[in-house]
Amino acid sequence: MRIALHSEIRDGAIDDYRSAHVRIPDALAATFARIGIRDWTIWRSGHRLFHLVDCEDWDAAVAALQDDPADHAWQADIGRFVEVFRDADGNEGTAPLEEVWDLRTQVS
């Protein structure tokens, strides 16, 4: 499954966020592999970030991350730069964005 997320960088933190994301910790990459997150790409437009995540089951992955020490350490570090995550309606939350259209689905 592919899901999209939207987050926002704190004012003045773009360069630090970019630097922090040159490489995520190996322990976190291993956690992602273990819980079924196969790929995660982030794009930036101004202070807005758009994430595309390829995973087996997003809800199960989020649940698995609740008690994961590698994720807790990463969130403590990267959280300094992230203002908020927003859901499909623009409210605060990590629910995936609404998929409106997909070319692969249309042409298959």
VEXKOLSE-318086 format. One record per residue: residue in one letter; x, z, y of N, C-alpha, C, O in turn. Coordinates in steps of 0.1 Angstrom, whole numbers, padded with zeros to 4 digits, always signed. Atoms other than C-alpha are relative to their C-alpha. Layout:
N
AXZYXZYXZYXZY/...
This chain:
108
M+0008+0000-0012+0000+0000+0000+0009+0000+0012+0020+0006+0012/R-0007-0001-0013+0011-0006+0036-0009+0007+0010-0021+0004+0010/I+0008-0006-0011+0000+0016+0064+0008-0001+0013+0021-0002+0013/A-0007+0000-0013+0008+0016+0101-0003+0013+0007-0014+0019+0006/L+0001-0012-0008+0014+0046+0123+0004-0003+0015+0011-0012+0017/H-0004+0001-0014+0017+0051+0161+0004+0013+0005-0003+0023+0003/S-0005-0012-0006+0038+0077+0178+0005-0003+0014+0007-0015+0018/E-0006+0002-0013+0052+0082+0213+0012+0009+0002+0012+0020-0002/I-0013-0007-0003+0087+0092+0225-0002+0008+0013-0009+0003+0022/R+0000-0008-0012+0091+0120+0250+0007-0008+0011+0016-0016+0009/D-0006+0006-0011+0100+0109+0285+0015+0003+0000+0019+0014-0002/G-0014-0002-0001+0137+0103+0288+0008+0001-0013+0020+0003-0014/A-0006-0003+0013+0144+0105+0250+0002-0013-0008+0006-0012-0019/I-0001+0012+0007+0145+0068+0241+0014-0002-0006+0015-0005-0018/D-0014+0002+0005+0183+0065+0238+0003+0010-0011+0009+0006-0021/D-0003-0010+0011+0186+0098+0218-0008-0003-0012-0003-0001-0023/Y+0008+0004+0012+0157+0087+0195+0007-0011-0007+0008-0011-0020/R-0007+0011+0007+0175+0054+0188+0012+0005-0007+0014+0001-0019/S-0013-0005+0006+0208+0072+0181-0003+0008-0012+0004+0007-0022/A+0003-0009+0011+0191+0097+0158-0005-0009-0012-0004-0005-0023/H+0006+0008+0011+0175+0068+0138+0010-0011-0004+0006-0020-0012/V-0010+0010+0005+0207+0048+0132+0000+0001-0015+0001-0009-0022/R+0001-0003+0014+0205+0064+0098-0007+0013-0003-0003+0023+0004/I+0006-0013+0004+0182+0090+0083+0009+0007-0010+0017+0001-0017/P-0008-0008+0010+0197+0118+0062-0002-0006-0014-0013-0009-0018/D+0002+0005+0014+0204+0107+0026-0010+0008-0008-0017+0003-0017/A+0010-0008+0007+0184+0137+0013-0014-0004+0003-0023-0003-0006/L+0013+0005-0004+0154+0124+0032-0003-0013-0007-0014-0015-0012/A+0001+0013+0006+0159+0089+0019-0003+0002-0015-0012-0005-0021/A+0003-0003+0015+0160+0104-0017-0014+0006-0001-0021+0002-0011/T+0014-0005+0001+0128+0123-0010-0010-0011+0001-0019-0011-0007/F+0009+0011-0002+0111+0092+0002-0001-0008-0013-0012-0012-0018/A+0000+0007+0012+0121+0074-0030-0007+0007-0011-0015+0001-0019/R+0007-0009+0010+0109+0103-0052-0015+0000+0002-0022+0001-0008/I+0014-0002-0003+0075+0105-0035-0007-0014+0002-0019-0014+0005/G+0007+0013+0000+0068+0067-0035+0000-0007+0013-0007-0017+0015/I-0002+0008-0012+0078+0056+0000+0011-0009-0002+0023-0006-0003/R-0010+0011+0004+0095+0023-0006+0007-0006+0012+0019-0010+0012/D-0006+0006-0012+0101+0011+0030-0007+0006+0012-0019+0010+0011/W+0006-0006-0012+0096+0024+0065+0007-0007+0012+0019-0006+0013/T-0006+0007-0011+0102+0002+0096-0007+0005+0013-0019+0008+0013/I+0005-0005-0012+0098+0014+0132+0003-0011+0011+0015-0015+0013/W-0002+0009-0012+0093-0009+0163-0003+0009+0012-0011+0018+0012/R+0003-0007-0012+0093+0003+0199-0004-0010+0011+0001-0021+0012/S+0004+0007-0012+0075-0009+0230-0002+0011+0011-0011+0018+0010/G+0001-0010-0010+0082+0012+0260+0002+0014-0007+0012+0015-0015/H-0001-0013+0006+0077+0048+0249-0009+0001-0013-0009+0012-0019/R+0009+0000+0013+0053+0038+0220+0008-0005-0012+0016-0015-0010/L-0007+0004+0012+0066+0035+0185-0011-0004-0010-0022+0003-0011/F+0010+0004+0010+0048+0016+0157+0008-0001-0013+0018-0007-0014/H-0007-0002+0013+0057+0024+0121-0008-0008-0010-0020-0008-0011/L+0006+0006+0011+0050+0002+0091+0006+0006-0013+0018+0005-0015/V-0004-0007+0012+0052+0021+0058-0005-0006-0012-0017-0009-0013/D+0004+0005+0014+0052+0007+0023+0001+0011-0010+0012+0016-0012/C-0001-0012+0009+0043+0034-0001-0011-0002-0012-0020-0010-0011/E+0010+0000+0012+0024+0041-0034-0013+0006+0005-0024+0000+0003/D+0012-0007-0004-0001+0065-0018+0004+0009+0012+0011+0019+0010/W-0004-0007-0012+0002+0077+0018-0004+0015+0000+0003+0024+0003/D+0005-0014+0000-0020+0108+0014+0008+0009-0010+0012+0020-0006/A-0008-0007+0010+0000+0119-0017+0014+0003+0006+0020+0013+0004/A-0013-0001-0005+0033+0113+0001+0000+0011+0011+0009+0019+0012/V+0001-0010-0011+0022+0134+0032-0001+0014-0006+0005+0023-0002/A+0002-0013+0007+0011+0162+0008+0014+0004-0006+0017+0016-0005/A-0013-0004+0006+0045+0161-0010+0010+0004+0011+0019+0012+0008/L-0009-0003-0011+0063+0163+0024-0002+0014+0006+0007+0019+0012/Q+0003-0014-0006+0046+0196+0033+0010+0010-0004+0013+0019+0005/D-0009-0010+0004+0070+0216+0013+0015-0005-0003+0022+0002-0010/D-0013+0006+0003+0101+0194+0013+0010+0004+0010+0008+0002+0022/P-0010-0005-0009+0132+0209+0028+0007-0011+0008+0010-0009+0020/A-0007+0011-0007+0148+0175+0037-0009-0005+0012-0004-0008+0022/D+0009+0005-0011+0117+0165+0057-0001+0011+0011-0002+0007+0022/H+0000-0010-0010+0115+0199+0074+0012+0000+0009+0010+0001+0021/A-0012+0001-0008+0151+0196+0086-0001-0012+0009+0003-0011+0021/W+0001+0012-0008+0145+0160+0097-0010+0002+0012-0008-0002+0023/Q+0010-0002-0010+0113+0169+0116+0005+0010+0011+0001+0008+0023/A-0006-0009-0010+0131+0198+0134+0009-0007+0009+0010-0004+0021/D-0009+0007-0008+0157+0174+0145-0007-0011+0008-0006-0012+0021/I+0006+0012-0006+0137+0142+0153-0012+0004+0009-0015-0003+0019/G+0011-0005-0008+0108+0162+0167+0003+0003+0014-0006+0004+0023/R-0004-0002-0014+0128+0169+0198-0003-0012+0009-0004-0011+0021/F+0002+0012-0007+0122+0133+0208-0014-0006+0000-0017-0015+0007/V+0013+0006+0002+0087+0126+0196-0011+0009+0007-0012+0021+0004/E+0011-0007-0007+0058+0136+0219-0012+0003-0009-0017+0014-0010/V+0012-0001+0007+0029+0129+0196-0002-0012-0009+0003-0023-0007/F+0005+0011+0009+0015+0108+0167-0015-0001+0004-0022+0008+0007/R+0014+0003-0004-0018+0091+0174-0007-0007-0012-0001-0015-0019/D+0007+0007+0010-0045+0080+0150-0007-0013+0005-0004-0017+0017/A+0006+0013-0003-0066+0047+0151-0008+0001+0013-0010-0008+0020/D+0008-0002-0012-0088+0062+0179+0008+0005+0012+0002+0008+0022/G-0008-0005-0011-0059+0074+0200+0001+0015+0001+0008+0020+0010/N+0000-0014+0000-0064+0110+0191+0013+0005-0007+0019-0003-0014/E-0012-0005+0006-0035+0132+0180-0002+0001-0015-0012+0007-0020/G+0001-0001+0015-0028+0129+0142+0008-0010-0006+0012-0020+0000/T-0009+0009+0008-0009+0111+0115-0009-0009-0009-0003-0015-0019/A+0008+0009+0008-0039+0092+0100+0005-0014+0003+0008-0017+0015/P-0004+0014-0002-0030+0055+0095-0009-0007+0010-0020-0004+0012/L+0007+0009-0009-0040+0030+0121-0010-0009-0008-0007-0011-0020/E+0010+0009+0006-0070+0008+0113+0006-0014-0002+0011-0020+0008/E-0004+0014+0002-0060-0025+0097-0012-0009+0003-0023-0008-0002/V+0010+0009-0005-0080-0052+0114+0000-0013-0007-0010-0019-0010/W-0001+0014+0006-0067-0084+0098+0014-0001-0007+0023+0005-0003/D-0012+0002+0008-0041-0094+0072+0000-0015-0005-0009-0019-0012/L-0001+0014+0004-0030-0130+0067+0001-0002-0015-0005-0011-0021/R-0002+0002+0014-0019-0125+0031-0014+0002-0007-0017-0006-0017/T+0013-0002+0007-0054-0112+0022-0009-0013+0003-0016-0017-0006/Q+0009+0012-0003-0071-0142+0040+0004-0012-0008-0005-0019-0013/V-0004+0013+0007-0050-0169+0023+0001+0002-0015+0003-0008-0022/S-0001-0001+0015-0050-0154-0012-0013-0002-0007-0014-0001-0019/
